[in-house]
Amino acid sequence: MSKEDSEKYSDFSNVEKQRNYITAEDFPEGAYGSPFRKDEPVEGKSTPWREGQRSYSNFNYEFKSLHQGTPRKEAGAHPTHDDPNESEQPPYSDL
């Protein structure tokens, strides 16, 4: 068995990202005026949440590892949401 065959396989980072980050549906309650789920509240997700899943935020960096430790230069900008004790973010630390 070659060295490449014996290495532990892991999914590519984009596959992990697709599993862990939930995107918003365009019309979760159906088309405008549709009777589909008329009396049910709109939910963010139709299946149970798994460990590590979260939704995207428009107000955060997509690649936190890339921006780690870089201050914002715009006057009055709030500080970034860095974790000073952690310099890498999974699954990107496995690359």
N, C-alpha and C positions, 0 to 999 in steps of 0.2 A: 504494500500500500504506500503510495507516495505521500509526501508531506502535505500537499494540497488536499488530498482526500481525507487525511486524519484531522484537519482543522475543523473546529466547531462551526457549523453553518449558522448564520444569522440573516434575517431579512435585511434588505436594503433600507436605508434610512427613510426613503420616501414611502415605502410600504408601512413601516412602523408609524410614520407620521399620519398616514391615511387612516390607520386603525385608531390612533389616539386622539386625533383632532376631529371634532364633529363640526360639519359645516351646516349653515342654516338652510332650510328648505325654502324655495321661492314662495310657494303657496301651501303651507302645511295644512290649511283648513280647506283646501280645494280652490277651484276657480272662483272669482268674484261672483257672488250671488248664488253659488252652488248650495243645494240642500245637504251636501255631503258633510256629516258631523256637525250639523247645525246647532245642536244643543250640547255639544261637548266642548270643554275648554281646549284651547290650542296648547299643545305640549311641545317642548323643545326636542323630544326624542321619543320614539315609539317602542324602543327596546330598552331593557335594563342597562344601567351604566356599568361599565367594566372598570377595573382598576387602571388608573392612569389616563382615562378619557377626559377630555375637556373641550370646550368650544373655543373657537377663535375669538380674539378680541381685536377690534380696530385700533385700539389705543395702546398697543404693545408691540415690541419688536418681534418679527417672525423668527429670526435667527438670533436668539439671545447670546449664544456663544460668540458670535461675531462681534457683538456690541459690548461684551463684558468689559467693564472698567473704563469705557469711553464716556466722558461727561457730555451732556447736551450743551451746545454752544449758543443756543437762542436765549436771549435775556428773559428771565422770568419763567423759564421752563422748569417743570418739576423734575426731581431726580429720577433716574432710571430705576427700575425694579430689580436691580442686581442683587444677587446673594454674594456678599463679599467673601464668604467662606467656601464658595464653590465656583470653580473656574470652567467647568464643563457641564453640559446638559445632555443626558441620554436622549435619544440613541446616538447622538453625534460624537460622543466621546469614544465610541467603539471603532471609529474609522481609522 
